[in-house]
Amino acid sequence: PGRAEVRTAPSFDDPTRVDLARETKQALAYPVVSRAVARESHGSVQVLLDANALDDAVRGAVAPLARLAGYTFLGVDPRTFEPVFERTVGGAVLPFDELPSQARHLVAIGALSVRALHATFPHDDARTAEGVVVVDDADLHLDAATCRSLVPALRESLPGVQWILASTSPEVALPCEPCEVLALRRMPESSEIRLYEGDQAVVH
């Protein structure tokens, strides 16, 4: 009660939307572009401070998620404004478009969530802002080990967010307390769908 509701347009599974990669790259590059525009137009110190704070928030939110896939977000190329990442093993530097699907998926969750929080609370630190983020098919493109580490990484990424994850993978729920898990199960030879909570959800 009394909290602002965070709403965001992008959907991670809606094929009718524009390319999710483009939106993610825009979210990653926005702080850098804002800072460059402010400097070119002799913008106020406050505009520069806001852009710096948003850049810190984006980096902080993306870091634990990119790390799950074995990458580090280096920032935005000043010539092309393309987000670039470094592979943890081997040190190869890649633009966002050349990352594997798993890495792009994880980075998108962090970057687009920060963008939504910043749009709702423009004067607050997006990394500590409170909100609700729903991720459908949370295990999409993720291997089992990454699924098991997803919830802790999300909590580190945006600690003020209540994450609601829909998944068919039990691996995603392993780090959760039983009271945090709900399971829907279609009964055999029936159209009935039953809801299980707590300990029952864990075994169903």
Backbone bond lengths (Angstrom), bond angles and torsions (degrees), N, CA, C in turn:
res aa  C-N    CA-C-N  psi(-1)  N-CA   C-N-CA  omega(-1)  CA-C   N-CA-C  phi
1 P - - - 1.453 - - 1.517 110.28 -
2 G 1.316 116.13 135.96 1.451 119.88 176.93 1.505 114.59 84.63
3 R 1.328 118.24 -5.78 1.459 120.92 -179.71 1.524 110.83 -91.26
4 A 1.319 114.63 144.42 1.463 118.25 174.70 1.519 108.84 -69.57
5 E 1.300 116.64 140.49 1.463 120.34 179.42 1.516 109.26 -91.78
6 V 1.305 116.54 125.57 1.459 121.10 -179.93 1.514 109.05 -84.80
7 R 1.319 116.77 121.11 1.458 121.54 178.82 1.517 108.66 -119.00
8 T 1.307 115.96 140.25 1.457 119.82 179.91 1.519 110.33 -137.00
9 A 1.321 115.73 142.12 1.461 119.79 -177.05 1.526 114.02 -76.51
10 P 1.350 119.20 -43.81 1.462 118.49 -171.91 1.521 113.45 -60.83
11 S 1.303 116.44 140.03 1.460 122.61 174.79 1.515 107.36 -118.01
12 F 1.318 116.89 138.22 1.454 120.14 -177.20 1.520 113.30 -81.08
13 D 1.336 117.68 -5.81 1.458 118.06 -176.35 1.522 113.56 -134.03
14 D 1.324 118.51 9.18 1.452 120.93 -176.91 1.523 109.64 -92.51
15 P 1.340 118.50 108.36 1.464 120.59 -176.12 1.528 113.49 -70.59
16 T 1.332 117.08 -11.27 1.462 119.11 -179.20 1.521 112.08 -83.07
17 R 1.330 117.65 -10.59 1.461 120.17 -179.25 1.530 110.60 -80.21
18 V 1.340 114.72 162.73 1.453 118.85 176.52 1.518 109.17 -65.25
19 D 1.302 115.79 168.03 1.457 122.11 -175.54 1.522 111.48 -53.77
20 L 1.341 116.02 121.16 1.458 121.40 -179.01 1.517 111.30 -63.95
21 A 1.333 117.07 -31.00 1.462 120.27 179.93 1.524 110.71 -61.45
22 R 1.323 116.95 -40.98 1.460 120.23 -179.60 1.524 110.78 -62.89
23 E 1.336 116.31 -44.14 1.463 119.95 179.78 1.516 111.47 -64.18
24 T 1.319 116.63 -38.84 1.459 120.09 179.25 1.521 110.80 -65.44
25 K 1.316 116.74 -43.40 1.469 120.02 179.36 1.523 110.80 -64.32
26 Q 1.313 117.22 -37.71 1.461 120.18 177.19 1.521 110.68 -63.31
27 A 1.333 116.62 -41.86 1.461 120.33 179.36 1.523 111.30 -64.12
28 L 1.340 116.77 -38.22 1.462 120.88 179.31 1.528 112.00 -70.18
29 A 1.336 116.59 -35.81 1.462 120.85 -174.45 1.526 113.54 -89.49
30 Y 1.330 118.17 -18.68 1.462 121.32 -172.96 1.532 113.83 -53.53
31 P 1.343 119.55 -46.47 1.472 118.67 -179.53 1.529 112.62 -60.32
32 V 1.320 116.49 -39.43 1.464 120.62 -178.54 1.521 110.41 -69.06
33 V 1.322 117.09 -43.04 1.463 121.17 178.47 1.530 110.17 -63.25
34 S 1.329 117.08 -43.47 1.470 120.90 179.02 1.518 111.40 -59.69
35 R 1.318 115.39 -42.00 1.462 119.58 -179.65 1.517 110.79 -66.32
36 A 1.325 116.94 -41.25 1.469 120.82 -179.81 1.524 111.13 -65.00
37 V 1.341 116.74 -42.60 1.460 120.76 179.98 1.520 110.47 -64.64
38 A 1.328 116.98 -41.57 1.462 121.08 -179.48 1.521 111.01 -62.72
39 R 1.324 116.19 -40.16 1.470 119.24 -179.81 1.521 111.37 -69.68
40 E 1.339 115.95 -40.20 1.465 119.85 -179.79 1.527 111.47 -64.51
41 S 1.334 115.82 -36.15 1.467 119.79 -177.27 1.528 111.63 -97.29
42 H 1.352 116.13 12.53 1.470 121.43 -178.77 1.526 110.16 56.01
43 G 1.338 114.22 45.88 1.459 120.06 -179.34 1.513 111.89 -64.70
44 S 1.317 114.75 169.33 1.459 120.58 -176.17 1.522 111.04 -68.99
45 V 1.324 114.41 159.52 1.462 120.50 176.41 1.521 109.48 -61.27
46 Q 1.338 117.05 -35.18 1.462 120.96 -178.62 1.524 111.33 -63.43
47 V 1.338 117.09 -39.91 1.462 120.74 178.55 1.524 110.01 -62.12
48 L 1.331 115.71 -42.58 1.467 119.36 179.32 1.523 110.97 -65.61
49 L 1.340 116.54 -40.99 1.458 119.97 178.96 1.519 110.97 -63.97
50 D 1.339 117.00 -41.06 1.470 120.71 178.51 1.528 110.87 -63.40
51 A 1.341 116.68 -41.77 1.461 120.31 179.30 1.520 110.96 -65.00
52 N 1.339 116.64 -40.09 1.467 120.58 178.08 1.527 110.85 -64.52
53 A 1.343 116.21 -41.76 1.464 120.22 -179.81 1.524 110.70 -64.68
54 L 1.339 116.55 -40.45 1.460 119.97 178.73 1.528 110.53 -67.13
55 D 1.322 117.01 -38.39 1.465 120.63 177.89 1.526 109.87 -61.34
56 D 1.338 116.78 -43.11 1.466 120.86 177.75 1.528 110.75 -62.11
57 A 1.349 115.66 -40.42 1.465 119.84 -179.27 1.526 111.14 -65.53
58 V 1.329 116.70 -43.12 1.467 120.84 179.33 1.525 109.98 -62.33
59 R 1.316 115.93 -47.61 1.471 119.49 -179.67 1.520 111.40 -61.65
60 G 1.338 116.20 -43.74 1.462 120.24 -178.56 1.516 112.90 -65.67
61 A 1.335 116.74 -36.26 1.460 120.22 -179.01 1.524 111.98 -76.09
62 V 1.325 116.70 -36.32 1.455 121.18 -176.89 1.535 111.81 -77.94
63 A 1.328 117.03 -31.46 1.468 120.97 -172.49 1.527 114.47 -53.85
64 P 1.348 120.11 -54.33 1.472 118.12 -177.30 1.522 113.54 -66.38
65 L 1.324 117.64 -26.96 1.464 120.68 179.70 1.526 111.30 -78.41
66 A 1.326 116.66 -43.39 1.470 119.67 176.49 1.528 110.38 -63.02
67 R 1.325 116.18 -35.62 1.467 120.76 -179.82 1.522 111.57 -61.64
68 L 1.335 117.34 -33.63 1.468 120.25 177.90 1.523 111.49 -59.14
69 A 1.328 115.96 -34.38 1.466 120.44 -178.64 1.522 112.25 -90.98
70 G 1.334 117.28 -0.36 1.458 120.29 178.23 1.515 114.36 89.31
71 Y 1.350 117.41 28.74 1.463 121.18 -178.16 1.525 111.42 -134.13
72 T 1.328 114.65 158.78 1.459 122.54 174.86 1.517 108.54 -124.76
73 F 1.329 116.50 133.02 1.458 120.88 177.97 1.527 108.54 -78.44
74 L 1.335 116.28 116.04 1.467 120.75 -178.02 1.518 112.58 -86.59
75 G 1.321 116.94 -25.40 1.456 120.76 -176.59 1.522 110.46 130.01
76 V 1.315 114.92 -154.54 1.464 120.99 -175.92 1.521 109.80 -117.12
77 D 1.311 116.53 131.52 1.463 121.51 177.62 1.532 108.70 -62.04
78 P 1.344 118.60 121.64 1.469 120.54 -175.79 1.523 114.17 -66.69
79 R 1.327 117.12 -17.14 1.470 119.52 -179.87 1.518 112.36 -88.93
80 T 1.331 116.16 -37.45 1.465 119.96 -174.59 1.524 113.36 -111.84
81 F 1.342 116.95 -12.25 1.464 122.95 -175.04 1.528 112.10 60.85
82 E 1.331 115.82 23.64 1.464 120.68 175.73 1.526 109.40 -88.32
83 P 1.335 118.77 130.68 1.464 120.74 174.53 1.531 109.96 -65.05
84 V 1.330 115.84 136.48 1.467 120.04 -178.72 1.524 109.90 -124.81
85 F 1.327 114.77 148.90 1.462 122.58 -175.97 1.528 109.62 -131.70
86 E 1.316 115.88 152.30 1.457 121.06 177.17 1.520 109.30 -114.40
87 R 1.327 115.58 132.06 1.460 120.33 177.62 1.528 108.82 -73.44
88 T 1.325 116.09 131.54 1.462 120.85 -177.33 1.521 111.38 -60.71
89 V 1.322 116.60 -42.55 1.464 121.33 178.34 1.527 108.64 -98.03
90 G 1.304 116.48 117.06 1.462 120.45 177.85 1.510 114.26 100.12
91 G 1.334 117.08 -26.05 1.462 120.60 174.44 1.512 115.98 75.58
92 A 1.332 118.52 13.21 1.468 119.94 179.02 1.522 110.16 -65.41
93 V 1.331 116.34 139.27 1.465 122.35 178.96 1.527 108.70 -102.81
94 L 1.340 115.87 125.87 1.458 121.10 -175.13 1.525 110.69 -130.29
95 P 1.344 117.42 144.48 1.467 119.54 170.36 1.526 109.37 -72.82
96 F 1.322 116.30 163.30 1.460 121.51 -177.05 1.532 111.98 -53.83
97 D 1.334 116.99 -42.51 1.465 120.75 -175.75 1.522 113.42 -63.31
98 E 1.334 117.37 -21.33 1.465 120.19 -177.98 1.526 112.76 -96.87
99 L 1.328 117.39 1.92 1.463 120.10 176.36 1.520 109.91 -71.55
100 P 1.334 118.06 152.14 1.471 119.37 174.14 1.527 110.28 -65.12
101 S 1.325 115.62 159.98 1.468 121.09 -176.55 1.523 111.86 -54.91
102 Q 1.325 117.28 -40.75 1.463 121.03 -179.00 1.530 110.68 -58.47
103 A 1.309 117.09 -45.65 1.464 120.97 -178.98 1.520 111.13 -67.09
104 R 1.328 117.30 -43.12 1.468 119.88 179.85 1.525 111.18 -62.16
105 H 1.320 116.57 -40.53 1.458 121.71 179.73 1.528 110.56 -61.88
106 L 1.314 117.44 -46.85 1.459 121.96 -178.34 1.529 111.43 -65.96
107 V 1.322 116.16 -44.47 1.462 120.33 179.92 1.525 110.72 -62.89
108 A 1.335 116.32 -38.75 1.465 120.34 179.73 1.525 111.10 -61.73
109 I 1.313 117.40 -41.33 1.467 120.14 179.46 1.527 110.49 -58.36
110 G 1.327 116.55 -47.37 1.467 119.73 -179.22 1.508 113.18 -68.60
111 A 1.330 117.45 -48.44 1.466 121.57 -174.31 1.524 111.90 -66.31
112 L 1.333 117.80 -44.35 1.454 120.22 -177.70 1.528 111.97 -72.40
113 S 1.324 116.45 -29.89 1.465 119.43 176.24 1.522 110.65 -67.87
114 V 1.334 117.04 -42.44 1.462 120.41 177.08 1.527 110.46 -62.61
115 R 1.321 116.68 -41.72 1.460 119.54 179.70 1.528 110.96 -59.52
116 A 1.333 116.84 -43.26 1.461 120.66 -179.90 1.530 111.31 -65.65
117 L 1.323 116.68 -41.97 1.463 120.25 179.39 1.526 111.06 -65.25
118 H 1.329 116.70 -40.67 1.464 120.27 179.37 1.526 110.58 -66.20
119 A 1.327 117.57 -38.29 1.461 120.44 179.21 1.525 111.19 -65.31
120 T 1.335 116.54 -33.55 1.459 120.87 -178.80 1.517 112.32 -82.85
121 F 1.339 116.21 -37.34 1.466 121.36 -179.01 1.532 108.93 -124.09
122 P 1.341 118.37 70.59 1.473 120.48 -172.62 1.527 114.95 -64.07
123 H 1.325 117.89 -20.37 1.456 120.29 -177.48 1.528 112.88 -102.89
124 D 1.319 116.66 4.14 1.465 121.64 179.72 1.524 110.46 -110.26
125 D 1.314 115.01 163.16 1.461 120.55 175.24 1.530 108.32 -72.63
126 A 1.315 116.90 115.94 1.467 120.71 -176.44 1.522 112.06 -60.47
127 R 1.324 117.22 -27.86 1.467 118.95 -177.54 1.520 112.54 -72.73
128 T 1.323 117.90 -23.21 1.457 119.80 -179.56 1.527 112.16 -109.51
129 A 1.338 117.20 -0.15 1.461 120.66 -179.70 1.530 110.30 -67.32
130 E 1.322 115.45 149.79 1.456 120.70 178.35 1.522 110.13 -93.97
131 G 1.308 115.80 144.15 1.457 120.34 178.65 1.513 110.15 -175.41
132 V 1.308 115.64 178.86 1.458 122.53 177.58 1.525 108.05 -122.80
133 V 1.324 116.34 126.76 1.464 121.25 177.93 1.524 108.41 -121.94
134 V 1.325 115.65 126.64 1.460 121.61 178.90 1.527 108.70 -106.24
135 V 1.320 116.17 127.32 1.465 121.61 178.95 1.528 108.32 -120.80
136 D 1.322 116.05 111.76 1.464 120.27 176.73 1.525 108.77 -84.78
137 D 1.332 116.47 149.32 1.471 121.15 -177.84 1.518 110.59 49.84
138 A 1.323 115.63 52.53 1.462 120.51 -175.80 1.518 112.74 -60.15
139 D 1.329 116.99 -25.66 1.458 120.70 -178.30 1.521 113.06 -88.63
140 L 1.343 117.24 4.19 1.459 120.72 -177.22 1.524 110.80 -57.38
141 H 1.315 117.51 128.03 1.471 125.32 178.59 1.533 113.76 71.18
142 L 1.332 118.89 1.31 1.463 120.63 -174.69 1.522 111.25 -99.48
143 D 1.338 116.02 139.79 1.457 119.49 174.45 1.529 108.83 -80.72
144 A 1.352 116.36 172.52 1.467 120.95 -173.88 1.524 112.40 -60.96
145 A 1.330 117.27 -42.20 1.470 120.45 -178.52 1.522 110.98 -63.66
146 T 1.322 116.66 -40.28 1.460 120.48 179.24 1.522 110.71 -68.78
147 C 1.322 117.30 -38.32 1.466 120.75 176.63 1.527 110.82 -58.11
148 R 1.321 116.71 -41.12 1.466 120.29 -178.97 1.523 111.78 -67.30
149 S 1.317 117.42 -25.75 1.471 121.49 -178.22 1.521 113.08 -97.90
150 L 1.336 117.34 -2.53 1.466 120.17 -172.87 1.522 112.51 -65.11
151 V 1.327 118.32 -48.88 1.469 120.84 -176.12 1.526 111.79 -61.00
152 P 1.343 119.78 -48.23 1.467 118.25 176.87 1.530 113.38 -59.91
153 A 1.335 116.95 -36.23 1.466 120.16 179.45 1.524 111.15 -67.17
154 L 1.330 117.12 -39.48 1.463 120.52 178.10 1.526 111.07 -65.43
155 R 1.310 116.34 -39.95 1.470 119.79 178.85 1.524 111.07 -65.44
156 E 1.323 116.49 -35.72 1.468 120.02 176.10 1.527 110.72 -72.30
157 S 1.317 116.34 -36.66 1.456 121.25 -176.58 1.523 112.07 -62.69
158 L 1.313 116.84 -53.30 1.476 122.34 -178.28 1.525 107.89 -137.18
159 P 1.326 117.09 87.00 1.470 120.34 -172.81 1.521 114.68 -66.65
160 G 1.337 118.82 -18.43 1.453 120.62 179.45 1.509 114.41 -87.62
161 V 1.323 116.18 -2.32 1.469 120.94 -175.17 1.522 111.27 -92.72
162 Q 1.327 115.56 140.20 1.459 120.65 168.19 1.525 106.81 -92.78
163 W 1.319 116.25 114.34 1.459 121.41 -177.22 1.520 109.65 -92.50
164 I 1.320 116.13 131.25 1.460 121.92 173.03 1.527 106.47 -117.64
165 L 1.324 115.87 111.79 1.461 121.54 -175.20 1.525 109.97 -111.29
166 A 1.320 116.05 127.95 1.466 121.18 172.83 1.526 107.40 -102.75
167 S 1.314 116.55 130.23 1.460 119.63 -175.28 1.521 110.05 -156.37
168 T 1.315 116.02 150.68 1.462 121.11 172.04 1.522 110.72 -97.83
169 S 1.334 116.96 -0.69 1.458 121.16 -178.01 1.530 110.49 -97.32
170 P 1.331 117.90 120.73 1.468 119.72 176.57 1.520 112.31 -65.65
171 E 1.334 117.27 -19.00 1.464 120.67 179.91 1.524 111.42 -61.17
172 V 1.328 117.22 -34.11 1.462 120.50 -178.66 1.517 110.91 -62.28
173 A 1.332 116.98 -35.21 1.467 121.46 -174.87 1.524 113.63 -84.13
174 L 1.322 118.71 -9.64 1.463 120.92 -174.38 1.535 114.14 -57.02
175 P 1.355 120.19 -40.51 1.465 118.52 -179.14 1.527 113.94 -77.75
176 C 1.332 117.79 -4.69 1.464 121.47 -174.21 1.531 111.18 -86.90
177 E 1.328 115.24 153.56 1.453 120.76 170.27 1.529 107.93 -72.59
178 P 1.346 117.72 150.83 1.471 119.44 179.57 1.528 113.43 -53.83
179 C 1.333 117.40 -34.30 1.465 120.11 -178.54 1.524 112.30 -70.39
180 E 1.329 117.71 -9.63 1.459 121.37 -179.41 1.529 112.76 -97.10
181 V 1.332 116.52 0.18 1.465 120.25 -172.70 1.524 110.64 -114.35
182 L 1.331 115.71 133.32 1.461 123.40 170.56 1.519 107.74 -121.44
183 A 1.322 116.83 141.09 1.462 120.44 179.22 1.522 109.59 -128.25
184 L 1.332 115.92 134.64 1.459 122.51 173.89 1.525 107.77 -108.10
185 R 1.307 116.46 130.69 1.469 119.75 -178.44 1.522 109.94 -134.21
186 R 1.342 115.32 126.62 1.468 120.20 174.03 1.525 108.23 -80.83
187 M 1.313 115.61 126.13 1.451 119.78 -176.25 1.528 110.56 -74.50
188 P 1.331 117.88 143.61 1.469 121.36 -179.28 1.531 112.02 -59.37
189 E 1.319 115.34 139.51 1.464 122.36 177.03 1.528 111.85 55.54
190 S 1.324 116.02 35.05 1.460 120.07 -178.74 1.519 109.05 -156.11
191 S 1.320 116.32 157.26 1.461 119.96 175.30 1.520 110.86 -92.84
192 E 1.329 117.10 1.96 1.465 121.18 -177.97 1.536 110.26 -71.13
193 I 1.326 115.21 137.99 1.462 121.42 174.78 1.521 107.92 -119.16
194 R 1.317 116.80 123.48 1.457 121.21 -177.53 1.530 110.46 -105.25
195 L 1.325 114.11 146.41 1.463 121.73 177.97 1.516 108.71 -104.12
196 Y 1.328 115.90 129.39 1.460 121.58 176.90 1.524 109.01 -117.99
197 E 1.324 116.23 140.90 1.459 121.56 180.00 1.523 110.52 -123.83
198 G 1.327 114.69 160.37 1.463 120.71 173.66 1.507 113.41 57.75
199 D 1.341 115.37 -133.80 1.468 120.05 -177.44 1.524 112.01 -60.48
200 Q 1.326 117.40 -35.14 1.460 120.44 178.67 1.536 111.12 -64.95
201 A 1.321 116.12 -35.86 1.476 119.60 178.91 1.515 110.92 -65.08
202 V 1.327 116.65 -36.59 1.450 121.01 -177.23 1.525 111.26 -63.61
203 V 1.334 117.98 -36.63 1.466 120.88 -177.40 1.526 113.00 -92.36
204 H 1.338 117.37 -4.49 1.458 120.49 177.78 1.526 110.80 -109.95
